[in-house]
Structure formats: C-alpha cells, structure tokens
C-alpha cells in the first residue's frame, strides 16, 4: 500500500528534519511557516520521470501546496553529476553518485539530515549515508543480491532448483546454452549494471568482508568474496556462457530479452525484479516468469544474500531552499511508497519484506547486512580503491576482466588477479 496520508507525527518529523543540520541557504516559507518555493530534483529514473514521479508531486503537494518540484532526469547520471559537483549547480535534491564521491566528502557537497544513531531507529542502511556520526543521505530503497532469471528458460533446461555451488552454477548455464539460449547477460556496454556485482561482497565469508579488504594486501585470492565474485564472472565469460559481443549490450533491451527467453539470467539486486516482471507482462507473459535466486554460495547449508542500500537521497549543501528540499526527502522516504512500487526492501524498518523476494523466503535465504564502516574510516575502502585505480564499486575494471576472459585483452585470470592484488596491496600499505 502506498502511503499518501501524512499523520500528525509524520508532520512533526518533517519539521524536525527540515530544521536539523541546516547551515544557511535561501530557504523559503509560506505565510503559515510551511516550506514553499521551487526545488529541483535530479533523478536517474528517465523511465518514470513523466509518470510515477509526477504523480508523487501531486501527492506531495497535498501536504505542501506551496512547493513546486521540478525534475531533471539524467541518462548518464553518474557522469553528469560528477561534472556538476565541480560547481554549485546540482539541484536541491539528488542521488549521491557512487563512483566518485567518498564518505569524507559528504560534508562538502550535502546537507546534514540528522544524527545516525537517532535516524537508525527508523531507517535501514543509515550507515551507508553517514560520515562521522552524521547522516547525509537516506536510502531510496534496499536490495538483496542474487540473479534475475527466466523461469521458463531454466525449467526447459531441466533446472528447477538454484545451483548451490559455483560448479553447479556454471554447469547449469551450460545446460541453458545447449538449448540455444544465451545463459547470462553482462550488460557490459552500459557498464553500471556490472557495479552491482560488488553488492555481493559478504555473501561468501560474512558481514565483515568489506572491512576486511581494507587490511588485506591480496584480496583477489581464492576463497575471498571479491575473488569468488570476479572469478565467477570471468569463468562465465571464458566458457562462452554470456552474450557473443558484450560491446553491443543494451540495458533497456535486456529486460525484453530476458522476458522473451532470449537470455537466461543477469546478476543484479532484487530492485530489478519488478522491472523485469513489467517487461514480461508487456510481452504477454505471466509476471512470475521472472524469478530471483540467490548466488551459488552457502554457509552451513544455507544460501546467503547481502542486503544493502540502492541510491542515497541527499540535499545539496548549496540548495537555496533547504526547508522544501528536506520536506521532499522526508515525504519521499516515508510516504511515497517508492520502495514498494519497485518491489524492493523499504528503507523503513517497520515495513515488511517485498513480494519480489518470495523465492528467497521459500529457500530460507539468510540475509547479511555488512558491518558498519568504523567511524572515522568511512571512506577508507574507497580511498584504497581510488589509490589502486580499481573501480571496486564501478564497472571499468570488470569490463577489462570481461575483455580478458573473452580474449580481447592480453592475459588470463591469474595474471589479471595478480595485477589487482599488486595495486591493491600497495594502496593498503600506503594507508597504514
């Protein structure tokens, strides 16, 4: 159920949020003290900016009639915002870019939203948007990691239960290929879907995996999370189990390809399930043609899945209308029902798990939330990755891995991992 009626308690929270951490700026208010004026919201959702998001504005204005909301939908969101952060012109509300803003930079670009300990009583994933005990970004929704798959394709190949080991997984992809279907789709060209793979860190060794990488001089070693994640991608491509030419992939087209059974699966967060089910419905197929299974790793006989935030919603430090911007953030988090509409995990702790994770419920998947990054070291993992010039949370090095696996780049898995370890190990040593 979407929440479009704000309670008195909710209004009080909005007021508190609008006042917390405000460091000046040209905020405006109506005659009765409520926020007013215009705000600009940057979004990556080009597909719903003229539909769903406009409907949200209509609902938002039932509570804040004096606030006008304008959207800027950016196709290359990360790239465009990366450039705009060099100026003060990046809207009033925006999604924090993941590839080029480190935690210690949050205070430079974004307005404080409140104390982490306090907000964590209401919201999930607050540590992801926090620095030094202060929250600068709130989760739009959360996802569990796994892979979306076409149930008909896998059933036709004789696969009705998820593979429990990497060997079984690769063998099952081969069975699918034997039926004439491309088993796995990398989404190499758009790139950003490859960054989703980093969300699996923790699924192999547990909740401390990401923090452990900050002291590990050779994390691309067999048995570690990142080695298993990237190794499985390499082996999939090297075995010819992905699309023939990754340079021609297309994200929007991939939804239709999966829905129509032309490809078998894609590793993504659970946020993608509803989009793929929408594509199935548009193709005249039942929504449950699209399923979602956990990665082929188990702990004590149980499948695991790492849960984490998707994008983080923030207010620009340089917004000239911070009261209205913060009112939008609070309303979006609590009242829009956006997470539910995406079949994703709600940022609100009080909300139940989404129906898109019904496969996980049946399988008894154990959810893992990563250990918080130590206070004062929130940006350490990103600092190391940047120093090593390894796009741990991006796509560049995984595109290079795919090119190596398919023979378009010199080297093999061993040499590729050795290079990553060398660069990472030096960066770790330099930070000690």
C-alpha positions in Angstrom: 0.0 0.0 0.0 1.4 3.4 -0.9 1.3 5.9 1.9 -0.2 9.2 0.8 -1.7 10.4 4.1 0.8 12.0 6.4 0.0 11.8 10.1 0.5 14.5 12.7 3.5 12.6 14.0 4.8 12.5 10.4 4.4 16.2 10.1 6.4 16.7 13.3 9.2 14.6 11.9 9.2 16.6 8.7 9.6 19.8 10.7 12.4 18.3 12.7 14.2 17.0 9.6 13.8 20.4 7.9 15.4 22.1 10.9 18.2 19.6 11.6 21.6 20.4 10.4 20.5 23.5 8.3 23.5 25.7 7.7 22.1 28.7 6.0 20.8 29.0 2.4 17.8 30.8 0.9 15.1 28.6 2.3 11.6 30.0 1.9 8.3 29.5 3.8 4.7 30.3 3.2 2.7 32.6 5.5 1.9 29.8 7.9 5.5 28.7 8.2 5.4 25.7 5.9 8.1 25.2 3.2 7.3 27.0 -0.1 9.0 27.9 -3.4 10.6 25.7 -6.1 13.1 22.8 -5.8 14.9 20.9 -8.5 15.3 17.1 -8.0 17.9 15.2 -10.0 17.0 11.7 -10.9 18.4 8.7 -12.8 14.9 7.3 -13.5 14.3 8.6 -17.0 11.7 5.8 -17.4 9.3 7.2 -14.8 10.1 10.9 -14.6 7.0 11.8 -16.6 4.7 9.3 -15.0 5.3 8.0 -11.5 7.4 10.9 -10.3 4.9 13.4 -11.5 2.2 11.6 -9.6 4.4 11.8 -6.5 4.5 15.6 -6.9 0.7 15.7 -6.9 0.5 13.7 -3.7 3.3 15.7 -2.1 1.5 19.0 -2.8 -1.5 17.8 -0.9 0.7 18.4 2.2 3.0 21.1 0.8 0.8 23.0 -1.7 3.3 25.9 -1.8 6.3 23.8 -3.0 6.9 23.3 -6.7 9.0 20.4 -7.7 10.9 20.2 -11.0 12.8 17.1 -12.1 16.0 16.8 -14.2 16.3 13.2 -15.5 19.8 12.4 -16.5 20.6 9.4 -18.7 24.3 9.3 -17.7 23.5 10.2 -14.2 26.9 9.4 -12.6 28.9 11.1 -15.4 26.7 14.2 -15.5 26.6 14.7 -11.7 30.3 14.1 -11.4 30.9 17.2 -13.6 28.2 19.3 -11.9 29.7 18.7 -8.5 32.5 20.9 -9.5 30.1 23.7 -9.4 27.2 24.5 -7.0 24.7 23.7 -9.7 23.5 20.2 -8.9 19.9 20.7 -7.9 18.3 20.9 -4.5 17.8 17.1 -4.0 19.9 14.5 -5.7 21.1 10.9 -5.6 24.6 10.7 -4.2 27.0 9.5 -7.0 28.6 6.2 -6.0 31.6 6.2 -8.3 33.4 9.4 -7.4 32.2 10.8 -4.0 33.9 9.4 -0.9 32.4 9.4 2.5 34.7 12.1 3.8 33.5 14.4 1.0 29.8 14.2 2.1 30.0 17.3 4.2 31.5 19.3 1.3 28.5 18.5 -1.0 25.5 17.6 1.1 23.4 18.9 3.9 23.3 17.0 7.2 20.0 15.2 7.7 20.4 14.2 11.3 22.2 12.0 13.8 23.0 8.5 12.6 22.1 6.8 15.9 18.8 8.6 16.0 17.8 8.1 12.4 18.8 4.4 12.6 15.9 3.8 14.9 13.6 4.5 11.9 15.6 3.8 8.8 17.6 0.9 7.4 21.0 1.4 5.8 21.8 4.7 7.6 25.5 3.8 7.9 25.7 3.8 4.1 24.9 7.5 4.0 26.8 8.6 7.2 30.1 10.2 7.9 31.4 10.8 11.4 28.1 10.0 13.0 26.0 12.3 10.8 23.7 11.1 8.0 23.9 13.0 4.7 22.0 10.5 2.5 19.0 8.3 3.2 18.3 5.1 1.3 15.7 5.2 -1.5 15.3 1.5 -1.0 17.4 -1.6 -0.3 18.1 -4.7 -2.3 19.1 -8.2 -1.7 21.7 -9.6 -4.1 21.1 -12.5 -6.4 20.2 -13.0 -10.1 17.0 -12.4 -12.0 16.2 -15.3 -14.3 13.6 -16.5 -16.8 11.9 -19.4 -15.0 10.7 -21.0 -18.3 14.2 -21.0 -19.8 15.7 -22.6 -16.7 12.9 -25.2 -16.5 13.3 -26.1 -20.1 16.9 -26.8 -19.4 15.9 -29.2 -16.6 16.8 -26.8 -13.8 14.1 -26.3 -11.1 16.3 -25.5 -8.0 19.0 -23.0 -7.7 22.6 -24.2 -8.0 24.4 -24.3 -4.6 28.0 -24.2 -5.8 29.9 -22.3 -8.5 30.5 -25.6 -10.3 26.8 -26.3 -10.4 26.0 -22.8 -11.5 28.4 -23.0 -14.5 27.1 -26.4 -15.4 23.5 -25.1 -15.3 24.4 -22.2 -17.5 25.9 -24.7 -20.0 22.6 -26.7 -19.9 20.8 -23.5 -20.9 23.3 -22.7 -23.7 22.7 -26.3 -25.0 19.0 -25.3 -25.5 20.1 -22.4 -27.8 19.6 -19.6 -25.3 22.3 -17.2 -24.1 22.6 -18.2 -20.4 24.0 -14.9 -19.0 24.0 -11.3 -20.0 26.7 -8.9 -18.7 25.3 -5.5 -19.7 28.9 -4.6 -20.4 28.2 -1.6 -22.7 26.0 0.4 -20.2 28.5 -0.6 -17.6 26.7 0.4 -14.4 25.0 -3.0 -14.0 28.4 -4.5 -13.6 28.9 -2.4 -10.5 26.1 -4.4 -8.9 28.4 -7.3 -8.5 30.2 -5.5 -5.7 27.0 -5.8 -3.7 27.8 -9.5 -3.3 30.8 -8.8 -1.1 29.9 -10.5 2.2 28.0 -13.3 0.7 30.9 -15.7 0.8 32.8 -15.0 4.1 30.3 -12.9 6.0 29.4 -9.4 7.3 33.0 -8.2 7.9 34.2 -8.9 4.3 34.2 -5.3 3.1 36.0 -4.0 6.2 38.4 -6.9 5.9 39.5 -5.7 2.5 41.0 -2.6 4.0 43.7 -4.6 5.6 44.1 -7.4 3.1 47.1 -6.9 0.8 45.9 -9.6 -1.7 42.1 -9.8 -1.6 41.8 -11.4 -5.1 42.9 -14.7 -3.6 40.8 -17.9 -3.8 38.2 -18.1 -1.0 37.7 -14.3 -0.5 34.5 -12.6 -1.5 35.9 -10.4 -4.3 37.9 -13.3 -5.8 34.8 -15.5 -5.9 32.6 -12.7 -7.4 35.0 -11.7 -10.1 36.2 -15.2 -10.7 32.7 -16.4 -11.4 32.2 -13.6 -13.8 35.5 -14.4 -15.5 34.7 -18.1 -15.7 31.2 -17.4 -17.1 32.6 -15.3 -19.9 35.6 -17.5 -20.6 33.3 -20.5 -21.0 31.3 -18.7 -23.7 28.2 -18.6 -21.4 27.5 -14.9 -22.0 26.5 -12.8 -25.0 28.7 -13.1 -28.0 29.6 -9.4 -28.3 29.4 -7.6 -25.0 30.2 -4.2 -26.6 26.7 -4.2 -28.1 24.6 -4.9 -25.0 21.8 -2.6 -24.1 20.2 -2.2 -20.6 16.7 -1.4 -21.7 16.7 -4.1 -24.4 18.0 -6.7 -21.8 14.6 -6.5 -20.0 12.8 -7.6 -23.1 15.4 -10.2 -24.0 15.0 -11.8 -20.5 11.2 -11.6 -20.6 11.1 -13.3 -24.1 13.5 -16.0 -23.0 16.4 -14.9 -25.3 18.7 -14.7 -22.4 18.5 -16.7 -19.2 19.8 -14.5 -16.3 21.6 -11.4 -15.0 23.2 -10.8 -11.7 21.5 -7.8 -10.1 19.9 -6.6 -6.9 16.3 -7.5 -6.2 15.3 -4.0 -7.2 15.5 -5.3 -10.8 12.8 -7.9 -10.4 9.8 -5.7 -10.7 11.3 -4.0 -13.9 11.9 -7.4 -15.4 8.4 -8.6 -14.4 6.9 -5.4 -16.0 8.7 -6.4 -19.2 7.3 -9.9 -19.0 3.8 -8.6 -18.6 4.4 -6.3 -21.6 5.4 -9.3 -23.6 2.2 -11.1 -22.7 3.9 -13.4 -20.2 2.9 -14.0 -16.6 4.8 -11.8 -14.1 6.2 -14.9 -12.3 8.0 -15.9 -15.5 10.7 -13.8 -13.9 12.2 -15.2 -10.7 15.0 -14.3 -8.4 17.5 -16.7 -6.9 20.5 -16.4 -4.6 24.1 -16.6 -5.7 25.6 -20.1 -5.6 27.3 -19.7 -2.2 26.1 -21.3 1.0 27.1 -21.0 4.7 26.3 -24.0 6.9 24.0 -25.4 4.2 22.0 -22.1 3.7 22.0 -19.7 0.8 23.1 -16.2 1.7 22.3 -12.8 0.3 23.8 -9.5 1.1 21.3 -6.7 1.6 22.3 -3.1 1.0 21.0 0.3 0.0 20.5 1.3 -3.5 20.9 5.0 -4.2 21.0 7.5 -1.4 18.8 10.6 -1.5 20.5 13.8 -0.3 20.0 17.6 -0.1 22.6 19.8 -1.8 24.7 21.8 0.6 24.2 24.8 -1.7 20.4 24.5 -2.1 18.7 27.8 -1.8 15.6 26.2 -0.5 16.7 23.6 2.1 13.4 23.5 4.0 11.4 22.5 0.9 14.2 20.1 -0.2 14.3 18.4 3.2 10.5 18.2 3.2 10.6 16.4 -0.2 13.3 13.9 1.1 11.2 13.1 4.2 8.0 12.7 2.3 9.6 10.5 -0.4 11.1 8.3 2.3 8.0 7.8 4.4 5.0 8.4 2.2 5.7 7.8 -1.5 5.7 4.0 -1.4 8.5 4.1 -3.9 10.3 1.1 -2.5 7.1 -1.0 -2.6 6.5 0.0 -6.2 9.9 -1.2 -7.1 9.5 -4.5 -5.3 12.4 -3.5 -3.1 13.3 -3.5 0.6 11.8 -0.5 2.2 14.1 2.0 3.9 11.7 2.0 6.8 12.4 -0.7 9.4 8.7 -1.0 10.2 7.9 -2.3 6.7 7.7 -6.0 5.7 9.9 -7.8 3.0 8.6 -7.3 -0.6 6.8 -10.0 -2.6 9.7 -10.0 -5.1 11.7 -11.9 -2.5 9.2 -14.8 -2.3 11.7 -17.2 -3.9 14.2 -16.3 -1.1 11.5 -16.9 1.5 10.8 -20.4 0.2 14.5 -21.2 0.1 15.2 -19.9 3.6 17.9 -17.5 2.4 19.9 -16.0 5.2 20.2 -12.2 4.8 23.5 -10.5 5.6 23.9 -6.8 6.3 27.5 -5.7 6.2 29.2 -4.5 9.3 29.2 -0.7 9.6 32.4 1.0 8.4 34.3 2.2 11.5 33.7 5.8 12.5 36.5 7.9 11.1 37.2 5.3 8.4 34.0 5.5 6.4 35.8 6.4 3.2 38.9 4.1 3.7 37.7 1.3 1.4 37.0 3.9 -1.4 40.3 5.7 -0.7 42.2 2.4 -1.1 40.3 1.6 -4.3 41.0 5.1 -5.7 44.7 4.9 -4.9 44.9 1.5 -6.5 42.9 2.8 -9.5 40.5 -0.1 -9.2 36.8 0.8 -9.7 35.7 -1.6 -6.9 32.2 0.0 -6.9 32.1 0.8 -10.6 32.4 -1.0 -13.9 35.8 -0.2 -15.6 38.0 -3.0 -14.2 35.2 -5.5 -14.7 34.9 -4.5 -18.3 38.6 -5.2 -18.6 38.1 -8.5 -16.8 35.4 -9.5 -19.4 37.7 -8.4 -22.2 40.5 -10.6 -20.8 38.1 -13.5 -20.4 36.9 -13.3 -24.0 40.4 -12.9 -25.4 40.0 -9.3 -26.5 42.7 -8.2 -24.0 46.0 -9.8 -23.1 46.3 -12.0 -20.0 44.3 -14.6 -18.1 42.5 -14.8 -14.8 45.7 -15.5 -12.8 47.6 -12.5 -14.3 44.6 -10.2 -14.1 44.1 -11.0 -10.4 47.8 -10.7 -9.7 47.8 -7.2 -11.1 44.8 -6.3 -9.0 46.5 -7.7 -5.9 49.7 -5.8 -6.6 47.9 -2.5 -6.9 45.6 -3.1 -4.0 48.3 -4.3 -1.7 50.4 -1.2 -2.4 47.4 1.1 -1.7 46.7 -0.8 1.6 50.3 -0.4 2.7 50.3 3.3 1.9 47.2 3.9 4.1 48.6 2.1 7.2 
